[in-house]
Amino acid sequence: MALTSEGKKGTYWRELRQDQAARVAAEPSWQQGAGAVGRAIERGEGGGRSENDHRVGVLDQRSHHQRHPVGLQGKQGQLVELYLQEIETLNLLLRAVIEVNPDALDQADKADRKRKRRGKNKGPLGGLQGIPILLKDTIATKDKLNTTAGSFALLGSVVPRDAGVVKKLRRSGAVILGKASLSEWYHFRSLNIPDGWSARGGQGKNPYTLTGNPCGSSSGSAIAVAANMVAVSLGTETDGSIICPASYNSVVGIKPTVGLTSRAGVVPISPRQDTIG
């Protein structure tokens, strides 16, 4: 789990946005390969996009709620909209998010309505009511999102149910914002790929030092929080995969003792070491 405080929209972030286009254009060819595929998919160009590929751009979300603007009047809808805007602005450069949940704004609207009903003594609220949470792309969700470990090999695969931690998040009222990028297959795709790279997500980048190592394998979970794309994210750890990205990207990482969090529905490595945090 990664957490951050407010107030990271100063001069640094304005300069980062201004510098985005130039840096992406200057990206080395070895970094552009999968990123170019991702951009083509988002534009709906060429092969690789199938009816099972549920990558949804932020603009698709916003256009939906331009037709249905009522939900955005609530606080949770506004919060989700803020994070979607940050993802739209920064993600092409930082590559922290693989997919945005097409139902995120609808979930936020429901949370707002439930909060209003609670004000009239008509039902309990969950402890995370309306809070957007980003999930590492190895944590299964039974919805329109893919669960691929960053690999095109699993694109379009169907999971039987939500992961155990996702079930608890939904019961607590959390909004599943999307899937975070990672070192593909927990960095077991190859010994020669850099930390934070996956075929689907491209090269994740440390928002404070763009040429520096973002660490892994929960790279996107830490990058997204550091860049204020989301306040809370979930990652996984077998050997440093939460605490290392948290440290390198200057956020707080919480690595629970093995066995304290459910690993059901999460792509595994080691039953003796895997944990969700």
Buried (B, 14 or more C-beta within 10 A) or exposed (E): BBEBEEEBEEEEBEEBBEEBEEBBEEBEEEBBEBBBBBBBBBEEEEEEBEEEBBBBBBEEBBEBBEEEEEBBEBEBBEBBBBBBEBBBBBBBBBBBBBBBBBBBBBBBBBBBBBBEEEEEEEEEBBEBBBBBBBBBBBBBBBBEBBBBBBBBEBBEEEBEEBBBBBBBBBEBBBBBBBBBBBBBBBBEBEEEBBBBBBBBBBBBBBBBEBEEBBBBBBBBBBBBBBBBBBBBBBBBBBEBBBBBBBBBBBBBBEBEEBEEBBBEBBBEBEEEEBBBB
